[in-house]
Amino acid sequence: MVHKASVYIEKENGERTPGIHAGWGTYGLTTGDLDAGTKYRLYISLDGEEYISDFLSPGFTPEIDSVSYIKKGQGETIYICVNTHDPEDQSSYYLWSYKEIWEVTADLYANYGYLDGRFDYFSLRNSYNTYYCWGRDSSKMMLLASSDKLSENLIYQKRLLEMSPSSDKISMLYYIKVNQKQIRKEAYDYYSNIQKNIEQTGSIFTPVPSEMKGNIRCISNPDLPVIGYVD
């Protein structure tokens, strides 16, 4: 973990906003409201080396039109999908992530249990209830889509995840929160390359992984390889 880095958000005019080390190698930066007419970049100083990302203007993501599901028939796989469009046609490249929570119940309800040195009655209304449980998960894959080859900047029924109709996730209550980002083509190409290197390697027939070049570079030592993308 990196504990002694200096991290800033830097404007074109040289003005810097310092970041805060939140512990465990995590750094946070509060940007406030970004100016659409100003370009920003990330600056990092670490172990005598200086790193910068490219200057970029803020992007604005359109709202999600809807989140829905598709199930073709009884016993068929269930797909959670997202629909969106951009009437301003700012960018035709999108990236999604999600978090999900679901409620399940135990196969049997325990009326009594050993608690504080004695057997006691378990009520569904107190914190010792073991009948209701909740599971959590989040996206683990690059969820990308592009409308650049379509006549309209529209993404229709992009599949985010799938689940079996017998899955515990939909046995009681299910909730999903989807986050959408409209990204630049360069970011889309970078994430697509990562996705291909992860999903299409491991066999003698798959192509050799390609180099992942982002928009971060070391200005104090240009020969130092850097992996990462700031958007």
Secondary structure, DSSP 8 states (H G I E B T S, - for coil): ---S-EEEEEETTS-EEE-EEEETTEEE----S--TTS-EEEEEEETTEEEEE--B-------EEEEEEE--STT--EEEEEEEE-TT---SEEEEEEEEEEEEE-SS--SEEEETTEEEE--TTSTT--SEEEEEEE--S-EEEE-TTSSSSEEEEEEEEEE-TT-GGGSSEEEEEEEEEEE-HHHHHHHHHHHHHHHS-SSTTS--------SEEESS-TTS-------
